[in-house]
Amino acid sequence: MVDDLVLDPEIDMIIELIGGIDRAFAFVKAALENGKAVVTGNKALLAERGQELFAIAEEHGRPIYYEAAVAGGIPIIKTVQESLIGNHIQSVVGIINGTCNYILTRMTEANLRYEEALEEAQKLGYAEADPTLDVNGWDAAHKAIILASLSYGCWVPCDKIYVEGVESVRAEDIAFADKLGYTIKLLGVIKLHEESKAQPSPSAACPP
């Protein structure tokens, strides 16, 4: 069925909703090589193998559209690509995972334990049945890698990213932070370091 789609000359665009990385990569690669435009919201795919896919897209003269991959409701990708193209971005800091934000908010405002807040988020549809990539921080990390590629024109290897999720946050942590006047949030943070201010080429890998 997949081969039929990518080989069909009547189909101009492929929308990838598979999820994951390896199978999705093969599908998107085949689509681009067969002259199809691609739409995907697969942040893990783009963060881990986007450099390869965009090179293939350029080689075959076909676009990859991926606004939904990061904060689709804003939208931030189009903004960085077009509206901020002339700006020198020093850093981007923000809450970019709704599941973790809901869990931490409920732990703070309703005094729920982590497990209770997660269960509530799942019942309400804010968290997936398998919330691993959200709560362990990798969903936010993948989004940060994509934003870094747009902001600085290079791809940061996944093994160079510091990632920490919310699974270990407990009520005591929330209370202690509150006493100090703080609120615990999961943030995606990218910064331009002094030694990296000479903009690398789009195909380059960012320095560690």
Backbone as JSON Lines, residues from 0, in Angstrom:
{"i":0,"aa":"M","n":[0.83,-1.2,0.0],"ca":[0.0,0.0,0.0],"c":[0.87,1.26,0.0]}
{"i":1,"aa":"V","n":[1.91,1.28,0.82],"ca":[2.79,2.45,0.88],"c":[3.48,2.66,-0.46]}
{"i":2,"aa":"D","n":[3.98,1.58,-1.06],"ca":[4.62,1.68,-2.36],"c":[3.66,2.2,-3.41]}
{"i":3,"aa":"D","n":[2.41,1.78,-3.32],"ca":[1.41,2.25,-4.28],"c":[1.23,3.76,-4.18]}
{"i":4,"aa":"L","n":[1.26,4.26,-2.97],"ca":[1.07,5.7,-2.76],"c":[2.23,6.51,-3.33]}
{"i":5,"aa":"V","n":[3.44,6.13,-2.99],"ca":[4.59,6.92,-3.4],"c":[4.9,6.78,-4.89]}
{"i":6,"aa":"L","n":[4.41,5.71,-5.51],"ca":[4.66,5.5,-6.93],"c":[3.53,6.0,-7.82]}
{"i":7,"aa":"D","n":[2.4,6.34,-7.22],"ca":[1.24,6.79,-8.0],"c":[1.49,8.18,-8.57]}
{"i":8,"aa":"P","n":[1.54,8.33,-9.91],"ca":[1.81,9.64,-10.51],"c":[0.69,10.65,-10.33]}
{"i":9,"aa":"E","n":[-0.48,10.17,-9.91],"ca":[-1.62,11.06,-9.7],"c":[-1.57,11.74,-8.33]}
{"i":10,"aa":"I","n":[-0.71,11.24,-7.45],"ca":[-0.61,11.79,-6.09],"c":[0.55,12.78,-6.04]}
{"i":11,"aa":"D","n":[0.24,14.02,-5.68],"ca":[1.26,15.07,-5.64],"c":[1.83,15.3,-4.24]}
{"i":12,"aa":"M","n":[1.06,14.92,-3.21],"ca":[1.49,15.21,-1.83],"c":[1.21,14.02,-0.94]}
{"i":13,"aa":"I","n":[2.17,13.75,-0.06],"ca":[2.04,12.68,0.92],"c":[1.99,13.3,2.32]}
{"i":14,"aa":"I","n":[1.04,12.87,3.13],"ca":[0.95,13.31,4.52],"c":[1.36,12.15,5.42]}
{"i":15,"aa":"E","n":[2.44,12.33,6.15],"ca":[2.98,11.26,7.0],"c":[2.38,11.35,8.39]}
{"i":16,"aa":"L","n":[1.63,10.3,8.79],"ca":[1.02,10.23,10.12],"c":[1.41,8.94,10.84]}
{"i":17,"aa":"I","n":[2.5,8.34,10.39],"ca":[2.92,7.05,10.95],"c":[3.45,7.21,12.36]}
{"i":18,"aa":"G","n":[4.23,8.26,12.58],"ca":[4.91,8.41,13.86],"c":[6.17,7.56,13.9]}
{"i":19,"aa":"G","n":[6.94,7.71,14.96],"ca":[8.2,6.97,15.04],"c":[9.24,7.55,14.09]}
{"i":20,"aa":"I","n":[10.33,6.82,13.91],"ca":[11.44,7.35,13.13],"c":[11.78,6.51,11.9]}
{"i":21,"aa":"D","n":[12.19,5.28,12.09],"ca":[12.74,4.49,10.97],"c":[11.74,4.26,9.85]}
{"i":22,"aa":"R","n":[10.58,3.77,10.18],"ca":[9.57,3.5,9.15],"c":[9.11,4.79,8.49]}
{"i":23,"aa":"A","n":[8.92,5.82,9.31],"ca":[8.49,7.11,8.78],"c":[9.56,7.71,7.88]}
{"i":24,"aa":"F","n":[10.83,7.55,8.25],"ca":[11.92,8.06,7.43],"c":[11.9,7.41,6.05]}
{"i":25,"aa":"A","n":[11.76,6.09,6.02],"ca":[11.75,5.37,4.74],"c":[10.58,5.84,3.87]}
{"i":26,"aa":"F","n":[9.43,6.06,4.49],"ca":[8.25,6.5,3.76],"c":[8.44,7.91,3.19]}
{"i":27,"aa":"V","n":[8.9,8.83,4.02],"ca":[9.08,10.21,3.57],"c":[10.19,10.28,2.52]}
{"i":28,"aa":"K","n":[11.27,9.55,2.71],"ca":[12.37,9.52,1.75],"c":[11.87,9.04,0.39]}
{"i":29,"aa":"A","n":[11.1,7.96,0.39],"ca":[10.58,7.42,-0.86],"c":[9.64,8.41,-1.54]}
{"i":30,"aa":"A","n":[8.83,9.09,-0.74],"ca":[7.9,10.07,-1.3],"c":[8.65,11.21,-1.97]}
{"i":31,"aa":"L","n":[9.68,11.73,-1.32],"ca":[10.46,12.83,-1.89],"c":[11.19,12.38,-3.16]}
{"i":32,"aa":"E","n":[11.75,11.2,-3.11],"ca":[12.49,10.69,-4.26],"c":[11.59,10.42,-5.46]}
{"i":33,"aa":"N","n":[10.3,10.25,-5.19],"ca":[9.33,10.03,-6.26],"c":[8.53,11.29,-6.59]}
{"i":34,"aa":"G","n":[9.09,12.43,-6.2],"ca":[8.52,13.7,-6.63],"c":[7.31,14.18,-5.88]}
{"i":35,"aa":"K","n":[7.11,13.72,-4.65],"ca":[5.97,14.16,-3.87],"c":[6.38,15.23,-2.85]}
{"i":36,"aa":"A","n":[5.52,16.2,-2.66],"ca":[5.66,17.09,-1.52],"c":[5.24,16.31,-0.27]}
{"i":37,"aa":"V","n":[5.77,16.68,0.88],"ca":[5.48,15.95,2.11],"c":[5.0,16.9,3.2]}
{"i":38,"aa":"V","n":[3.98,16.46,3.93],"ca":[3.51,17.17,5.11],"c":[3.67,16.23,6.3]}
{"i":39,"aa":"T","n":[4.3,16.69,7.37],"ca":[4.48,15.86,8.55],"c":[4.5,16.72,9.81]}
{"i":40,"aa":"G","n":[4.0,16.15,10.88],"ca":[4.12,16.79,12.19],"c":[5.0,15.97,13.1]}
{"i":41,"aa":"N","n":[5.79,15.07,12.5],"ca":[6.6,14.1,13.24],"c":[7.88,14.74,13.75]}
{"i":42,"aa":"K","n":[7.82,15.28,14.95],"ca":[8.97,16.02,15.5],"c":[10.17,15.12,15.77]}
{"i":43,"aa":"A","n":[9.92,13.88,16.18],"ca":[11.04,12.96,16.44],"c":[11.78,12.66,15.14]}
{"i":44,"aa":"L","n":[11.04,12.42,14.08],"ca":[11.64,12.16,12.78],"c":[12.49,13.33,12.31]}
{"i":45,"aa":"L","n":[11.95,14.55,12.41],"ca":[12.66,15.72,11.94],"c":[13.88,16.03,12.82]}
{"i":46,"aa":"A","n":[13.74,15.86,14.12],"ca":[14.85,16.17,15.02],"c":[16.01,15.2,14.82]}
{"i":47,"aa":"E","n":[15.7,13.93,14.61],"ca":[16.76,12.92,14.55],"c":[17.28,12.66,13.14]}
{"i":48,"aa":"R","n":[16.42,12.89,12.11],"ca":[16.87,12.6,10.74],"c":[16.48,13.69,9.75]}
{"i":49,"aa":"G","n":[16.12,14.85,10.3],"ca":[15.7,15.94,9.45],"c":[16.79,16.43,8.51]}
{"i":50,"aa":"Q","n":[18.03,16.44,8.97],"ca":[19.13,16.9,8.13],"c":[19.21,16.07,6.84]}
{"i":51,"aa":"E","n":[19.03,14.76,6.98],"ca":[19.04,13.89,5.8],"c":[17.84,14.15,4.9]}
{"i":52,"aa":"L","n":[16.68,14.29,5.52],"ca":[15.45,14.46,4.72],"c":[15.43,15.78,3.97]}
{"i":53,"aa":"F","n":[15.9,16.85,4.6],"ca":[15.9,18.14,3.92],"c":[16.92,18.16,2.78]}
{"i":54,"aa":"A","n":[18.0,17.41,2.92],"ca":[18.97,17.29,1.83],"c":[18.34,16.55,0.65]}
{"i":55,"aa":"I","n":[17.58,15.5,0.95],"ca":[16.89,14.75,-0.1],"c":[15.83,15.62,-0.77]}
{"i":56,"aa":"A","n":[15.1,16.38,0.05],"ca":[14.07,17.27,-0.49],"c":[14.68,18.31,-1.43]}
{"i":57,"aa":"E","n":[15.83,18.85,-1.04],"ca":[16.5,19.84,-1.89],"c":[17.0,19.21,-3.19]}
{"i":58,"aa":"E","n":[17.53,18.02,-3.06],"ca":[18.05,17.32,-4.24],"c":[16.94,17.07,-5.28]}
{"i":59,"aa":"H","n":[15.75,16.77,-4.79],"ca":[14.65,16.43,-5.7],"c":[13.68,17.59,-5.93]}
{"i":60,"aa":"G","n":[14.0,18.73,-5.35],"ca":[13.18,19.91,-5.59],"c":[11.76,19.81,-5.06]}
{"i":61,"aa":"R","n":[11.61,19.17,-3.91],"ca":[10.29,19.0,-3.32],"c":[10.29,19.52,-1.88]}
{"i":62,"aa":"P","n":[9.19,20.14,-1.45],"ca":[9.15,20.73,-0.1],"c":[8.71,19.74,0.97]}
{"i":63,"aa":"I","n":[9.13,20.04,2.2],"ca":[8.61,19.36,3.39],"c":[7.93,20.43,4.23]}
{"i":64,"aa":"Y","n":[6.65,20.25,4.51],"ca":[5.9,21.18,5.34],"c":[5.73,20.56,6.72]}
{"i":65,"aa":"Y","n":[6.05,21.33,7.78],"ca":[6.06,20.71,9.11],"c":[5.66,21.69,10.22]}
{"i":66,"aa":"E","n":[4.77,22.6,9.91],"ca":[4.34,23.6,10.9],"c":[3.82,22.97,12.18]}
{"i":67,"aa":"A","n":[3.12,21.84,12.06],"ca":[2.51,21.21,13.24],"c":[3.52,20.52,14.14]}
{"i":68,"aa":"A","n":[4.78,20.43,13.7],"ca":[5.77,19.71,14.5],"c":[6.14,20.43,15.79]}
{"i":69,"aa":"V","n":[6.05,21.76,15.77],"ca":[6.42,22.55,16.96],"c":[5.39,23.66,17.16]}
{"i":70,"aa":"A","n":[4.68,23.63,18.28],"ca":[3.77,24.73,18.66],"c":[2.92,25.19,17.48]}
{"i":71,"aa":"G","n":[2.22,24.24,16.85],"ca":[1.45,24.54,15.66],"c":[0.41,25.62,15.85]}
{"i":72,"aa":"G","n":[-0.07,25.81,17.06],"ca":[-1.1,26.81,17.29],"c":[-0.59,28.24,17.32]}
{"i":73,"aa":"I","n":[0.73,28.45,17.28],"ca":[1.22,29.83,17.4],"c":[1.16,30.62,16.09]}
{"i":74,"aa":"P","n":[1.65,30.22,14.94],"ca":[2.63,29.16,14.66],"c":[4.04,29.73,14.71]}
{"i":75,"aa":"I","n":[4.99,28.95,15.21],"ca":[6.33,29.47,15.4],"c":[7.27,29.18,14.24]}
{"i":76,"aa":"I","n":[7.08,28.05,13.56],"ca":[8.01,27.69,12.48],"c":[7.96,28.7,11.35]}
{"i":77,"aa":"K","n":[6.77,29.03,10.9],"ca":[6.63,30.02,9.83],"c":[7.16,31.38,10.28]}
{"i":78,"aa":"T","n":[6.94,31.71,11.54],"ca":[7.43,32.98,12.07],"c":[8.95,33.07,12.02]}
{"i":79,"aa":"V","n":[9.62,32.0,12.49],"ca":[11.09,32.0,12.48],"c":[11.63,31.97,11.05]}
{"i":80,"aa":"Q","n":[10.99,31.19,10.2],"ca":[11.46,31.05,8.82],"c":[11.3,32.33,8.01]}
{"i":81,"aa":"E","n":[10.23,33.07,8.26],"ca":[9.92,34.2,7.41],"c":[9.98,35.55,8.15]}
{"i":82,"aa":"S","n":[9.19,35.71,9.19],"ca":[9.09,37.01,9.86],"c":[10.37,37.4,10.59]}
{"i":83,"aa":"L","n":[11.1,36.4,11.1],"ca":[12.31,36.69,11.88],"c":[13.59,36.39,11.1]}
{"i":84,"aa":"I","n":[13.47,36.23,9.8],"ca":[14.62,35.82,9.0],"c":[15.77,36.81,9.08]}
{"i":85,"aa":"G","n":[15.48,38.09,9.31],"ca":[16.54,39.09,9.38],"c":[17.05,39.34,10.78]}
{"i":86,"aa":"N","n":[16.52,38.6,11.76],"ca":[16.92,38.81,13.15],"c":[18.05,37.87,13.56]}
{"i":87,"aa":"H","n":[18.84,38.34,14.51],"ca":[19.91,37.52,15.07],"c":[19.4,36.98,16.41]}
{"i":88,"aa":"I","n":[18.91,35.76,16.4],"ca":[18.27,35.17,17.58],"c":[19.32,34.73,18.59]}
{"i":89,"aa":"Q","n":[19.28,35.31,19.77],"ca":[20.21,34.94,20.83],"c":[19.76,33.7,21.59]}
{"i":90,"aa":"S","n":[18.46,33.6,21.84],"ca":[17.96,32.44,22.57],"c":[16.46,32.31,22.37]}
{"i":91,"aa":"V","n":[15.97,31.1,22.59],"ca":[14.53,30.83,22.59],"c":[14.24,30.03,23.85]}
{"i":92,"aa":"V","n":[13.32,30.51,24.65],"ca":[12.96,29.83,25.9],"c":[11.44,29.78,26.0]}
{"i":93,"aa":"G","n":[10.9,28.6,26.25],"ca":[9.45,28.54,26.37],"c":[8.94,27.18,26.78]}
{"i":94,"aa":"I","n":[7.67,27.14,27.16],"ca":[6.98,25.9,27.46],"c":[6.48,25.32,26.14]}
{"i":95,"aa":"I","n":[7.0,24.17,25.75],"ca":[6.65,23.62,24.45],"c":[6.11,22.19,24.54]}
{"i":96,"aa":"N","n":[5.71,21.8,25.73],"ca":[5.05,20.51,25.9],"c":[3.82,20.69,26.77]}
{"i":97,"aa":"G","n":[2.65,20.57,26.16],"ca":[1.41,20.81,26.87],"c":[1.1,19.77,27.92]}
{"i":98,"aa":"T","n":[1.49,18.52,27.69],"ca":[1.21,17.46,28.65],"c":[1.9,17.73,29.98]}
{"i":99,"aa":"C","n":[3.2,18.01,29.92],"ca":[3.95,18.3,31.15],"c":[3.44,19.57,31.82]}
{"i":100,"aa":"N","n":[3.08,20.55,31.01],"ca":[2.59,21.79,31.6],"c":[1.28,21.55,32.35]}
{"i":101,"aa":"Y","n":[0.41,20.73,31.8],"ca":[-0.84,20.41,32.49],"c":[-0.56,19.67,33.8]}
{"i":102,"aa":"I","n":[0.32,18.67,33.73],"ca":[0.63,17.89,34.92],"c":[1.2,18.77,36.03]}
{"i":103,"aa":"L","n":[2.17,19.62,35.7],"ca":[2.79,20.48,36.71],"c":[1.82,21.52,37.24]}
{"i":104,"aa":"T","n":[0.95,22.02,36.37],"ca":[-0.04,23.0,36.81],"c":[-1.01,22.37,37.81]}
{"i":105,"aa":"R","n":[-1.47,21.16,37.52],"ca":[-2.4,20.48,38.43],"c":[-1.72,20.1,39.74]}
{"i":106,"aa":"M","n":[-0.46,19.72,39.65],"ca":[0.27,19.42,40.89],"c":[0.41,20.66,41.75]}
{"i":107,"aa":"T","n":[0.58,21.81,41.1],"ca":[0.76,23.08,41.82],"c":[-0.55,23.62,42.36]}
{"i":108,"aa":"E","n":[-1.58,23.64,41.52],"ca":[-2.83,24.3,41.88],"c":[-3.8,23.41,42.64]}
{"i":109,"aa":"A","n":[-3.75,22.09,42.4],"ca":[-4.7,21.18,43.05],"c":[-4.04,20.23,44.03]}
{"i":110,"aa":"N","n":[-2.74,20.42,44.24],"ca":[-1.98,19.58,45.18],"c":[-2.06,18.09,44.83]}
{"i":111,"aa":"L","n":[-2.12,17.78,43.55],"ca":[-2.16,16.39,43.12],"c":[-0.75,15.8,43.12]}
{"i":112,"aa":"R","n":[-0.69,14.49,43.36],"ca":[0.57,13.79,43.17],"c":[0.82,13.64,41.67]}
{"i":113,"aa":"Y","n":[2.07,13.4,41.29],"ca":[2.42,13.25,39.89],"c":[1.54,12.2,39.21]}
{"i":114,"aa":"E","n":[1.41,11.04,39.85],"ca":[0.64,9.94,39.27],"c":[-0.82,10.34,39.07]}
{"i":115,"aa":"E","n":[-1.37,11.09,40.02],"ca":[-2.76,11.54,39.91],"c":[-2.93,12.54,38.77]}
{"i":116,"aa":"A","n":[-2.0,13.46,38.66],"ca":[-2.08,14.47,37.61],"c":[-1.93,13.84,36.23]}
{"i":117,"aa":"L","n":[-1.04,12.85,36.1],"ca":[-0.86,12.16,34.84],"c":[-2.12,11.39,34.46]}
{"i":118,"aa":"E","n":[-2.69,10.68,35.42],"ca":[-3.91,9.92,35.15],"c":[-5.05,10.84,34.72]}
{"i":119,"aa":"E","n":[-5.16,11.98,35.37],"ca":[-6.19,12.96,34.99],"c":[-5.95,13.47,33.57]}
{"i":120,"aa":"A","n":[-4.7,13.77,33.25],"ca":[-4.36,14.26,31.91],"c":[-4.72,13.23,30.85]}
{"i":121,"aa":"Q","n":[-4.49,11.96,31.15],"ca":[-4.83,10.9,30.19],"c":[-6.33,10.77,30.01]}
{"i":122,"aa":"K","n":[-7.08,10.86,31.1],"ca":[-8.53,10.76,31.02],"c":[-9.13,11.91,30.2]}
{"i":123,"aa":"L","n":[-8.52,13.08,30.3],"ca":[-9.02,14.26,29.59],"c":[-8.48,14.38,28.17]}
{"i":124,"aa":"G","n":[-7.58,13.49,27.82],"ca":[-7.02,13.52,26.46],"c":[-5.84,14.45,26.29]}
{"i":125,"aa":"Y","n":[-5.3,14.97,27.39],"ca":[-4.13,15.84,27.31],"c":[-2.83,15.05,27.26]}
{"i":126,"aa":"A","n":[-2.89,13.79,27.68],"ca":[-1.73,12.91,27.64],"c":[-2.1,11.65,26.89]}
{"i":127,"aa":"E","n":[-1.15,11.1,26.16],"ca":[-1.4,9.89,25.39],"c":[-1.38,8.67,26.31]}
{"i":128,"aa":"A","n":[-1.89,7.55,25.77],"ca":[-1.89,6.31,26.53],"c":[-0.47,5.95,26.95]}
{"i":129,"aa":"D","n":[0.49,6.18,26.05],"ca":[1.91,6.02,26.39],"c":[2.53,7.43,26.37]}
{"i":130,"aa":"P","n":[2.63,8.06,27.54],"ca":[3.12,9.44,27.59],"c":[4.62,9.57,27.73]}
{"i":131,"aa":"T","n":[5.35,8.5,27.47],"ca":[6.79,8.45,27.77],"c":[7.56,9.63,27.2]}
{"i":132,"aa":"L","n":[7.41,9.88,25.88],"ca":[8.19,10.94,25.25],"c":[7.83,12.33,25.78]}
{"i":133,"aa":"D","n":[6.62,12.48,26.27],"ca":[6.24,13.75,26.86],"c":[6.86,13.93,28.24]}
{"i":134,"aa":"V","n":[6.62,12.97,29.13],"ca":[7.03,13.16,30.52],"c":[8.53,12.99,30.73]}
{"i":135,"aa":"N","n":[9.23,12.29,29.81],"ca":[10.68,12.15,30.0],"c":[11.46,13.31,29.36]}
{"i":136,"aa":"G","n":[10.73,14.24,28.74],"ca":[11.37,15.45,28.23],"c":[11.75,15.4,26.76]}
{"i":137,"aa":"W","n":[11.66,14.24,26.12],"ca":[12.17,14.14,24.75],"c":[11.27,14.79,23.71]}
{"i":138,"aa":"D","n":[9.98,14.88,23.98],"ca":[9.13,15.62,23.06],"c":[9.58,17.08,22.98]}
{"i":139,"aa":"A","n":[9.81,17.68,24.12],"ca":[10.29,19.06,24.16],"c":[11.69,19.17,23.55]}
{"i":140,"aa":"A","n":[12.53,18.17,23.78],"ca":[13.89,18.2,23.22],"c":[13.86,18.15,21.7]}
{"i":141,"aa":"H","n":[13.02,17.29,21.14],"ca":[12.9,17.21,19.69],"c":[12.44,18.55,19.11]}
{"i":142,"aa":"K","n":[11.49,19.17,19.77],"ca":[11.01,20.48,19.3],"c":[12.13,21.52,19.39]}
{"i":143,"aa":"A","n":[12.9,21.47,20.46],"ca":[14.0,22.43,20.62],"c":[15.05,22.24,19.52]}
{"i":144,"aa":"I","n":[15.33,21.0,19.14],"ca":[16.29,20.74,18.06],"c":[15.81,21.35,16.75]}
{"i":145,"aa":"I","n":[14.52,21.21,16.47],"ca":[13.96,21.78,15.24],"c":[14.05,23.3,15.27]}
{"i":146,"aa":"L","n":[13.72,23.9,16.4],"ca":[13.81,25.36,16.53],"c":[15.25,25.84,16.39]}
{"i":147,"aa":"A","n":[16.18,25.07,16.95],"ca":[17.59,25.44,16.83],"c":[18.04,25.4,15.37]}
{"i":148,"aa":"S","n":[17.57,24.4,14.63],"ca":[17.95,24.3,13.22],"c":[17.45,25.49,12.43]}
{"i":149,"aa":"L","n":[16.27,25.97,12.76],"ca":[15.7,27.14,12.08],"c":[16.39,28.43,12.52]}
{"i":150,"aa":"S","n":[16.68,28.53,13.8],"ca":[17.26,29.76,14.35],"c":[18.72,29.95,13.99]}
{"i":151,"aa":"Y","n":[19.47,28.84,13.9],"ca":[20.92,28.93,13.75],"c":[21.46,28.23,12.51]}
{"i":152,"aa":"G","n":[20.58,27.62,11.72],"ca":[21.02,27.05,10.46],"c":[21.88,25.81,10.57]}
{"i":153,"aa":"C","n":[21.72,25.06,11.64],"ca":[22.48,23.83,11.8],"c":[21.69,22.85,12.65]}
{"i":154,"aa":"W","n":[22.12,21.59,12.64],"ca":[21.42,20.54,13.37],"c":[22.23,20.1,14.58]}
{"i":155,"aa":"V","n":[21.6,20.12,15.74],"ca":[22.26,19.68,16.97],"c":[22.02,18.18,17.15]}
{"i":156,"aa":"P","n":[23.08,17.38,17.3],"ca":[22.91,15.94,17.53],"c":[22.14,15.68,18.82]}
{"i":157,"aa":"C","n":[21.29,14.67,18.79],"ca":[20.47,14.37,19.96],"c":[21.3,14.05,21.19]}
{"i":158,"aa":"D","n":[22.48,13.45,20.98],"ca":[23.3,13.09,22.14],"c":[24.03,14.28,22.76]}
{"i":159,"aa":"K","n":[23.85,15.46,22.18],"ca":[24.44,16.67,22.74],"c":[23.41,17.51,23.5]}
{"i":160,"aa":"I","n":[22.19,17.0,23.6],"ca":[21.11,17.73,24.25],"c":[20.97,17.27,25.71]}
{"i":161,"aa":"Y","n":[20.86,18.25,26.62],"ca":[20.56,17.89,28.01],"c":[19.05,17.78,28.14]}
{"i":162,"aa":"V","n":[18.58,16.63,28.59],"ca":[17.13,16.37,28.68],"c":[16.78,15.87,30.07]}
{"i":163,"aa":"E","n":[15.77,16.5,30.65],"ca":[15.25,16.05,31.95],"c":[13.74,16.23,31.93]}
{"i":164,"aa":"G","n":[13.02,15.19,32.29],"ca":[11.56,15.25,32.28],"c":[10.97,15.58,33.63]}
{"i":165,"aa":"V","n":[9.7,15.21,33.81],"ca":[8.98,15.57,35.03],"c":[8.63,14.37,35.9]}
{"i":166,"aa":"E","n":[9.08,13.16,35.48],"ca":[8.66,11.97,36.22],"c":[9.08,11.97,37.68]}
{"i":167,"aa":"S","n":[10.19,12.66,37.97],"ca":[10.72,12.63,39.34],"c":[10.21,13.79,40.2]}
{"i":168,"aa":"V","n":[9.39,14.67,39.62],"ca":[8.88,15.81,40.4],"c":[7.81,15.31,41.39]}
{"i":169,"aa":"R","n":[7.98,15.69,42.63],"ca":[7.05,15.27,43.67],"c":[6.42,16.48,44.34]}
{"i":170,"aa":"A","n":[5.38,16.22,45.13],"ca":[4.66,17.3,45.81],"c":[5.61,18.12,46.67]}
{"i":171,"aa":"E","n":[6.6,17.46,47.27],"ca":[7.55,18.17,48.11],"c":[8.35,19.19,47.3]}
{"i":172,"aa":"D","n":[8.68,18.84,46.06],"ca":[9.42,19.75,45.19],"c":[8.57,20.98,44.86]}
{"i":173,"aa":"I","n":[7.3,20.74,44.57],"ca":[6.38,21.83,44.26],"c":[6.26,22.78,45.45]}
{"i":174,"aa":"A","n":[6.11,22.21,46.65],"ca":[5.96,23.01,47.86],"c":[7.23,23.8,48.17]}
{"i":175,"aa":"F","n":[8.38,23.16,48.0],"ca":[9.65,23.83,48.28],"c":[9.88,24.99,47.32]}
{"i":176,"aa":"A","n":[9.58,24.76,46.05],"ca":[9.72,25.83,45.06],"c":[8.79,27.0,45.38]}
{"i":177,"aa":"D","n":[7.58,26.68,45.81],"ca":[6.62,27.72,46.16],"c":[7.12,28.58,47.32]}
{"i":178,"aa":"K","n":[7.74,27.95,48.32],"ca":[8.28,28.7,49.46],"c":[9.36,29.68,49.03]}
{"i":179,"aa":"L","n":[10.07,29.32,47.98],"ca":[11.13,30.19,47.47],"c":[10.6,31.2,46.45]}
{"i":180,"aa":"G","n":[9.3,31.12,46.16],"ca":[8.7,32.05,45.22],"c":[8.79,31.62,43.77]}
{"i":181,"aa":"Y","n":[8.98,30.33,43.55],"ca":[9.12,29.81,42.19],"c":[7.99,28.84,41.85]}
{"i":182,"aa":"T","n":[7.83,28.61,40.56],"ca":[6.91,27.6,40.04],"c":[7.69,26.67,39.13]}
{"i":183,"aa":"I","n":[7.54,25.38,39.3],"ca":[8.28,24.41,38.48],"c":[7.6,24.26,37.13]}
{"i":184,"aa":"K","n":[8.37,24.42,36.07],"ca":[7.89,24.24,34.7],"c":[8.95,23.49,33.89]}
{"i":185,"aa":"L","n":[8.51,22.78,32.86],"ca":[9.44,22.16,31.92],"c":[9.63,23.12,30.76]}
{"i":186,"aa":"L","n":[10.86,23.56,30.56],"ca":[11.15,24.54,29.51],"c":[12.02,23.93,28.41]}
{"i":187,"aa":"G","n":[11.76,24.38,27.19],"ca":[12.67,24.11,26.09],"c":[13.57,25.33,25.96]}
{"i":188,"aa":"V","n":[14.88,25.14,25.98],"ca":[15.81,26.26,25.97],"c":[16.89,26.03,24.9]}
{"i":189,"aa":"I","n":[17.04,26.99,24.01],"ca":[18.17,26.97,23.08],"c":[18.87,28.32,23.17]}
{"i":190,"aa":"K","n":[20.2,28.29,23.13],"ca":[20.98,29.53,23.23],"c":[22.14,29.5,22.25]}
{"i":191,"aa":"L","n":[22.47,30.68,21.76],"ca":[23.62,30.82,20.88],"c":[24.84,31.15,21.74]}
{"i":192,"aa":"H","n":[25.84,30.28,21.74],"ca":[27.04,30.52,22.52],"c":[28.0,31.43,21.76]}
{"i":193,"aa":"E","n":[28.84,32.11,22.49],"ca":[29.76,33.07,21.9],"c":[30.61,32.46,20.79]}
{"i":194,"aa":"E","n":[31.11,31.23,21.03],"ca":[32.0,30.62,20.05],"c":[31.25,30.14,18.8]}
{"i":195,"aa":"S","n":[29.91,30.21,18.83],"ca":[29.13,29.72,17.7],"c":[28.49,30.85,16.9]}
{"i":196,"aa":"K","n":[28.86,32.09,17.18],"ca":[28.14,33.21,16.57],"c":[28.4,33.36,15.08]}
{"i":197,"aa":"A","n":[29.46,32.76,14.58],"ca":[29.63,32.72,13.12],"c":[28.68,31.67,12.59]}
{"i":198,"aa":"Q","n":[27.65,32.1,11.83],"ca":[26.6,31.2,11.4],"c":[27.15,30.09,10.5]}
{"i":199,"aa":"P","n":[26.94,28.81,10.85],"ca":[27.36,27.72,10.0],"c":[26.39,27.54,8.85]}
{"i":200,"aa":"S","n":[26.77,26.72,7.88],"ca":[25.88,26.45,6.76],"c":[24.72,25.6,7.21]}
{"i":201,"aa":"P","n":[23.57,25.61,6.47],"ca":[22.4,24.83,6.87],"c":[22.66,23.32,6.99]}
{"i":202,"aa":"S","n":[23.63,22.81,6.27],"ca":[23.88,21.38,6.31],"c":[24.85,20.98,7.4]}
{"i":203,"aa":"A","n":[25.4,21.97,8.1],"ca":[26.41,21.66,9.11],"c":[25.78,21.19,10.39]}
{"i":204,"aa":"A","n":[26.59,20.54,11.22],"ca":[26.14,20.15,12.55],"c":[26.61,21.2,13.53]}
{"i":205,"aa":"C","n":[25.74,21.58,14.48],"ca":[26.12,22.58,15.47],"c":[27.23,22.03,16.35]}
{"i":206,"aa":"P","n":[28.12,22.9,16.79],"ca":[29.17,22.45,17.7],"c":[28.58,22.05,19.04]}
{"i":207,"aa":"P","n":[29.16,21.1,19.74],"ca":[28.62,20.66,21.03],"c":[28.7,21.76,22.06]}
